[in-house]
Amino acid sequence: MAPARTRRAVHAYTPSVKAKLSGSRHHGVFPRKVRERCCKRATARYRAKKAWACAVLDGVRKNGGGALVSRETSPARTESFVGSLLVATPTLQDPNFDRTVVIGVGHESDGVLGVVLNRATEMPVSDVLGEWGGLAGDPAVLFEGGPVQPEAAIALGWRKADAPASDAFRPVMGRLGTLDLSRDPDDVGGLLQGMRVFAGYAGWSPGQLESEIDAGAWMVFDALPTDPFSTNPEELWAMVWKRQGGLLSAVAHYPVVDPAMN
């Protein structure tokens, strides 16, 4: 049930930073250790996932949980996923998206594009994008935005309420938007209240995400302004479930299995 690995150009949503990075010691791609870390983490999560997810879901349903996820129970289900949170349920059998929170940043005729909000790396933004690192919010590190085009970057920014219009900022919803990383950061910094940089993105072909939601792999929730810039991203998945209330809040307590036990 993995999202399509579309090769849609990133600049359809925000400019690629390949040109900016070319000539640097990274030669337009993120360092190998970032990619290797992602692969190792994904493999470990996959081995541990299936047994505990199925057991806990069965327990919830036997105790009156009923249909835990569906199109009808997803409160933010709309025609467009832009600006909404796509939250992975414990039944999602894809290590790339285990316990992830994705925000939709593009929904057009060729599909849906989003970035994962809660997978921080240890790589400082400044190591790859220089002065842009000074604008990144805490933690000021790269985030694994998804498995598609991990060598490219997408930056999300939260525009100040009194900031003037700028072609360096493309609105997603309200004051949230994508940033043109080919610009001088000094020209953009005054516009922003927060910024985060993502390596890669998640992409779904037309109708694919809707099918995965119907299969119970994702829930669609309203996003809070603080979600894309959470200072505690490792807790974001549980926090989003908790604030839904009722039965859905119980999903926040699903255990994370220690891979060493597998």
Backbone torsions as a table, in degrees:
resi	resn	phi	psi	omega
1	MET	NA	27.7	-176.0
2	ALA	-74.8	138.7	175.0
3	PRO	-56.5	148.1	-177.0
4	ALA	-62.4	137.8	176.3
5	ARG	-87.0	67.9	-177.8
6	THR	-66.8	151.6	177.5
7	ARG	-104.1	24.3	178.4
8	ARG	-55.7	134.6	-178.4
9	ALA	-63.4	134.1	179.6
10	VAL	-62.4	-31.7	-176.0
11	HIS	-67.4	-5.2	172.9
12	ALA	-68.2	-18.6	-178.4
13	TYR	-119.4	-39.6	175.9
14	THR	-157.0	145.1	-174.1
15	PRO	-59.7	142.1	175.3
16	SER	-69.8	152.5	178.3
17	VAL	-103.7	14.2	-179.2
18	LYS	-57.5	-42.7	-177.8
19	ALA	-64.5	-38.9	-178.9
20	LYS	-67.4	-35.7	-177.2
21	LEU	-83.5	-20.4	-177.6
22	SER	-62.1	138.6	-177.3
23	GLY	92.4	-14.4	176.2
24	SER	-83.6	176.0	-178.9
25	ARG	-67.9	-12.6	179.5
26	HIS	-95.4	-8.8	175.2
27	HIS	53.5	40.2	173.3
28	GLY	82.9	3.4	177.9
29	VAL	-129.9	158.1	176.4
30	PHE	-75.5	150.1	-174.7
31	PRO	-56.6	149.7	-178.1
32	ARG	-56.3	-36.0	-175.4
33	LYS	-66.1	-27.3	175.9
34	VAL	-67.4	-45.7	-179.7
35	ARG	-65.8	-41.7	-179.5
36	GLU	-64.3	-38.3	179.0
37	ARG	-63.0	-40.6	179.3
38	CYS	-61.1	-45.3	-177.8
39	CYS	-65.0	-41.9	-179.3
40	LYS	-64.2	-42.8	-179.9
41	ARG	-65.0	-41.1	-178.5
42	ALA	-64.5	-41.1	-179.8
43	THR	-63.4	-42.9	-179.9
44	ALA	-65.1	-41.2	179.9
45	ARG	-63.9	-40.2	-177.2
46	TYR	-63.1	-42.2	-178.6
47	ARG	-63.2	-33.1	-174.0
48	ALA	-89.9	-12.3	-163.8
49	LYS	-76.1	-53.5	-163.8
50	LYS	-58.4	-46.1	-174.8
51	ALA	-63.2	-49.6	-176.0
52	TRP	-72.5	-35.0	-178.6
53	ALA	-63.4	-46.8	-178.6
54	CYS	-65.3	-41.3	-177.9
55	ALA	-65.0	-44.0	-177.9
56	VAL	-69.8	-40.4	178.0
57	LEU	-61.6	-42.5	178.3
58	ASP	-60.8	-40.0	179.7
59	GLY	-64.8	-41.6	179.2
60	VAL	-63.3	-43.8	-177.7
61	ARG	-68.3	-38.1	179.1
62	LYS	-65.9	-23.2	179.6
63	ASN	-97.8	24.8	174.3
64	GLY	96.3	12.1	-177.7
65	GLY	-69.6	-31.5	-179.5
66	GLY	67.0	-150.7	178.8
67	ALA	-75.2	104.8	-172.7
68	LEU	-69.9	-37.0	-178.5
69	VAL	-136.8	140.0	177.0
70	SER	-167.5	171.3	177.6
71	ARG	-61.2	-39.5	-175.3
72	GLU	-68.5	-33.0	-176.4
73	THR	-90.1	1.1	-179.6
74	SER	-87.5	104.6	-168.1
75	PRO	-66.1	-24.0	-176.1
76	ALA	-103.0	18.1	-176.5
77	ARG	-65.7	119.7	-179.3
78	THR	-137.8	-179.4	177.7
79	GLU	-71.0	-28.4	179.3
80	SER	-118.1	142.6	178.3
81	PHE	-96.9	2.0	-178.8
82	VAL	-64.3	127.2	179.0
83	GLY	83.8	-4.7	178.4
84	SER	-96.8	157.2	175.0
85	LEU	-91.2	132.6	171.4
86	LEU	-106.2	111.0	-172.6
87	VAL	-110.0	121.8	-178.4
88	ALA	-66.7	134.2	174.2
89	THR	-89.8	164.9	-180.0
90	PRO	-65.1	-9.9	179.7
91	THR	-88.2	-7.3	-177.9
92	LEU	-69.1	115.2	-175.2
93	GLN	-96.4	60.5	177.6
94	ASP	-144.8	112.9	-176.8
95	PRO	-62.1	-21.7	177.6
96	ASN	-65.2	-21.5	-173.4
97	PHE	-128.8	20.6	177.7
98	ASP	-61.2	121.9	177.3
99	ARG	54.1	41.7	-179.8
100	THR	-101.1	156.0	171.3
101	VAL	-121.3	117.4	-177.4
102	VAL	-112.5	138.0	173.2
103	ILE	-108.7	132.8	178.8
104	GLY	-75.2	128.1	179.2
105	VAL	-119.8	-5.4	177.7
106	GLY	-158.3	134.2	177.4
107	HIS	-145.8	102.8	-177.7
108	GLU	-128.8	-172.5	-175.1
109	SER	-63.6	-24.6	-178.9
110	ASP	-94.1	8.4	173.6
111	GLY	130.7	-164.6	-174.9
112	VAL	-118.1	140.8	176.8
113	LEU	-124.8	137.7	177.0
114	GLY	-149.8	171.3	176.1
115	VAL	-127.9	143.0	178.1
116	VAL	-76.3	128.3	-173.7
117	LEU	-92.2	-16.0	-167.0
118	ASN	-121.8	30.4	175.8
119	ARG	-125.0	87.1	178.9
120	ALA	-80.2	142.3	170.8
121	THR	-96.8	-175.3	175.4
122	GLU	-101.3	6.6	-175.8
123	MET	-89.0	114.5	177.8
124	PRO	-60.8	141.7	177.4
125	VAL	-57.6	-37.7	-177.3
126	SER	-63.6	-24.7	179.1
127	ASP	-69.6	-23.1	-176.9
128	VAL	-111.9	-38.1	-174.4
129	LEU	-116.7	18.0	173.3
130	GLY	56.4	-121.4	-173.1
131	GLU	-66.2	-17.1	175.5
132	TRP	-62.1	-24.4	179.6
133	GLY	-60.4	-28.6	179.1
134	GLY	-70.1	-16.4	179.7
135	LEU	-96.6	-15.1	-176.3
136	ALA	-71.4	137.6	178.7
137	GLY	-76.7	165.8	179.2
138	ASP	-71.9	128.7	-2.5
139	PRO	-78.5	133.2	-174.5
140	ALA	-84.5	58.3	-179.1
141	VAL	-124.1	164.6	173.0
142	LEU	-68.9	147.2	174.7
143	PHE	-114.0	145.1	175.6
144	GLU	-76.5	101.5	-175.1
145	GLY	-78.1	-18.0	-179.2
146	GLY	154.5	173.0	-173.6
147	PRO	-82.2	-8.1	-177.1
148	VAL	-91.9	131.4	178.5
149	GLN	46.2	58.6	-178.5
150	PRO	-66.7	-8.5	178.1
151	GLU	-84.5	-8.2	-180.0
152	ALA	-106.6	163.1	-177.0
153	ALA	-123.2	144.4	171.4
154	ILE	-123.7	130.5	179.0
155	ALA	-112.6	130.7	173.0
156	LEU	-103.0	137.9	178.1
157	GLY	-129.7	150.8	174.6
158	TRP	-109.7	110.6	-174.2
159	ARG	-74.8	140.4	175.0
160	LYS	-62.8	148.6	-176.3
161	ALA	-60.8	-33.2	-176.6
162	ASP	-102.8	13.0	-178.1
163	ALA	-72.1	139.8	177.6
164	PRO	-71.6	162.1	177.4
165	ALA	-64.0	146.0	179.9
166	SER	-151.1	139.5	177.9
167	ASP	-76.8	-1.6	174.9
168	ALA	-84.0	-7.2	-178.1
169	PHE	-123.8	119.1	178.5
170	ARG	-107.6	112.9	-175.7
171	PRO	-61.3	138.8	170.2
172	VAL	-100.3	-53.6	176.1
173	MET	-161.2	124.4	-179.3
174	GLY	61.7	-126.6	-178.8
175	ARG	-92.0	2.5	176.5
176	LEU	-89.9	134.7	179.4
177	GLY	-160.1	174.4	175.7
178	THR	-96.4	154.3	-175.3
179	LEU	-113.9	147.5	176.0
180	ASP	-85.2	102.7	-176.3
181	LEU	-77.2	-2.2	175.0
182	SER	-83.7	-8.1	180.0
183	ARG	-83.2	165.0	174.0
184	ASP	-72.0	126.2	-179.0
185	PRO	-58.2	-26.8	177.8
186	ASP	-65.2	-25.8	179.9
187	ASP	-80.0	-15.4	-173.7
188	VAL	-110.5	-29.8	-172.9
189	GLY	-54.5	-38.1	-178.6
190	GLY	-68.5	-14.0	-179.2
191	LEU	-85.6	-18.3	-162.8
192	LEU	-106.7	146.3	171.4
193	GLN	-104.4	-18.6	178.2
194	GLY	-165.0	155.1	179.6
195	MET	-152.6	146.6	175.4
196	ARG	-144.6	143.0	-176.6
197	VAL	-115.6	134.7	-175.6
198	PHE	-120.9	134.7	175.2
199	ALA	-93.4	110.9	-178.7
200	GLY	84.1	178.6	-178.9
201	TYR	-153.5	172.5	175.1
202	ALA	-106.7	136.1	-179.7
203	GLY	-133.5	140.3	177.4
204	TRP	-124.4	137.9	175.4
205	SER	-73.6	166.0	-177.5
206	PRO	-54.8	126.7	177.5
207	GLY	84.1	-14.0	-175.7
208	GLN	-68.2	-46.0	-179.0
209	LEU	-64.3	-40.5	177.9
210	GLU	-59.1	-40.5	178.8
211	SER	-65.3	-39.2	179.5
212	GLU	-68.3	-35.1	176.0
213	ILE	-65.7	-44.9	178.9
214	ASP	-62.2	-29.7	179.4
215	ALA	-80.9	-3.7	177.6
216	GLY	89.5	12.7	-177.6
217	ALA	-80.7	-27.5	-176.4
218	TRP	-134.4	150.9	165.9
219	MET	-115.8	149.3	179.3
220	VAL	-111.6	120.5	-178.7
221	PHE	-126.1	159.4	173.1
222	ASP	-68.8	142.5	177.8
223	ALA	-92.4	145.4	169.5
224	LEU	-93.9	152.0	-179.9
225	PRO	-56.2	-27.9	-177.8
226	THR	-81.6	-15.0	-173.6
227	ASP	-59.3	-47.6	-177.7
228	PRO	-67.9	-14.7	-174.8
229	PHE	-123.7	27.4	-177.7
230	SER	-56.9	134.4	176.4
231	THR	-81.9	-4.7	179.2
232	ASN	-130.0	61.2	-170.9
233	PRO	-62.2	-28.6	-178.6
234	GLU	-67.4	-16.8	178.7
235	GLU	-102.5	0.6	-172.6
236	LEU	-62.9	-42.0	-178.8
237	TRP	-56.4	-50.0	-180.0
238	ALA	-66.0	-38.3	-178.6
239	MET	-63.3	-40.7	-179.8
240	VAL	-65.1	-42.9	177.8
241	TRP	-64.0	-43.1	-177.2
242	LYS	-59.0	-40.7	-174.9
243	ARG	-76.0	-5.0	177.1
244	GLN	-76.1	-23.8	179.9
245	GLY	74.8	172.6	177.3
246	GLY	58.9	-148.7	-177.7
247	LEU	-61.5	-37.7	-177.0
248	LEU	-60.6	-31.5	-179.2
249	SER	-64.5	-22.9	179.9
250	ALA	-67.3	-24.3	-179.5
251	VAL	-62.6	-26.5	-179.7
252	ALA	-59.6	-22.6	-175.4
253	HIS	-94.8	6.8	176.2
254	TYR	-59.1	132.2	-174.6
255	PRO	-73.5	152.0	170.5
256	VAL	-98.7	117.4	-176.1
257	VAL	-78.6	136.4	174.6
258	ASP	-71.3	117.1	-178.1
259	PRO	-57.3	-25.1	-178.5
260	ALA	-67.2	-18.5	-180.0
261	MET	-83.3	-11.3	-176.3
262	ASN	-84.3	NA	NA
